[in-house]
Amino acid sequence: MAQKAIREADGKNMIARLLKEYTNGAYTIENKFLSIGPQTDLKKLPSTYKWLAKEKLVVKPDQLIKRRGKNKLLLLNADWKEAEKWIKERMSKPVTVGTVTGILDHFIVEPFVPHNENDEYYLAILSQREGDQILFHHQGGINVGDIDAKAVRMTIPIRTYPSASDIEKQLLGSVPKERKGLIAGFIEGMFKFYADLNYTYLEINPFVITENRIVPLDLAAKLDDTAEFVSGKKWGDIKFPSPFGRMLSKEEAYIADLDSKTGASLKLTVLNPDGRVWTMVAGGGASVIYADTITDLGFMSEMANYGEYSGDPNEEFTYLYAKTILDLMTRKKNPKGKFLLIGGGIANFTDIANTFKGIVRALKEYKEKLKENKVKIYVRRGGPNYKEGLRIMRELGEQLGVPIEVY
């Protein structure tokens, strides 16, 4: 299962659009969650979104940043003029959160909801191997503390849905009687929303009760992006942003684009472009083992990339993937030389020889640059047609004049 985080505004807009569908119209959330990016014309917004000029507002960065309140990245109870000024002062500016520094370029604006602390509740739903788990605590907000220790839990087996009465019995023991039904129905609907839309993680901290209605104030969520063909139409036009402080490089974005065009998997993260140890690993599990082994052998500071190709990509996709890595690897020489590890586990259905053909094309194309960079290549692979694939690699070493060791 792949998990990718989404922006808070996208998650809230999805709830506002769809929650009524999962609660037979019993629960509705006003769709007043505005996403603002670097290209947004702030001056035109009040004429399009009339509520901006009529209501008090909350503004915060929408870039997968945790603890925004404690890091003073939160504007409360402001009018639009104050909100506009606050955004302009921070847009495209660097900010450090903990040990991570990044550029602020996306914000969420929503109505300010006056409430008391005892109106705040914590809710999270997360996916685990044995099913989904609901976490609830009757005290939410920024001072919730160690939620793992405090939360009441309810495990939901795969392909089952909890009823409002079961939720009330198992999770809401500390909730005032007059609010139990309202909260139980909300959680029942949110679980249906979560499961049907292929979420893998959803945290609302807090949601508040005001005037007998529920409002989500702060949200963090992840989707199973491989389920886009199932749920994409309901998701709408959402993007999967990079973690705060880490923008995708040109090459990473290129591989991500290739990945979106194939049923196979192509992943690349550049860790250290000046590193000496580069990998071209087949399989997600194998990529972790390779990275751990490189680290255990004392080469963590030299590990240049992390990634994997799997799911039987065709020759062309494998060629483009390999070519991208070789281009990055050979841009800057190191007098000590460099290492390329081509490997993986024992494949179940990937044709080893076929995927190696794409890698061979790329290696031939970069023959001279590989020599100039004193690259030594190690190959280890198993699976369907692996003997032919390894034979091709052995012969390639002789043709290129590049040292290739095959196992």
MOQUIGI-V499988 format. One record per helix or strand of 3 or more residues. SS is the DSSP state (hx for helix, st for strand). FROM is the first residue (numbers start at 1). LEN is the number of residues. Records with the same first field share a line. If there is no record, write none. Layout:
BEGIN
SS = FROM-LEN ; FROM-LEN
END
This chain:
BEGIN
st = 4-3 ; 33-5 ; 57-5 ; 74-5 ; 94-4 ; 100-4 ; 106-6 ; 120-9 ; 131-7 ; 152-6 ; 199-12 ; 213-4 ; 219-5 ; 265-6 ; 277-6 ; 305-6 ; 338-9 ; 375-8 ; 404-3
hx = 8-15 ; 42-7 ; 51-4 ; 80-11 ; 117-3 ; 147-4 ; 164-8 ; 177-20 ; 225-11 ; 250-11 ; 284-13 ; 300-3 ; 315-15 ; 352-14 ; 367-6 ; 386-15
END
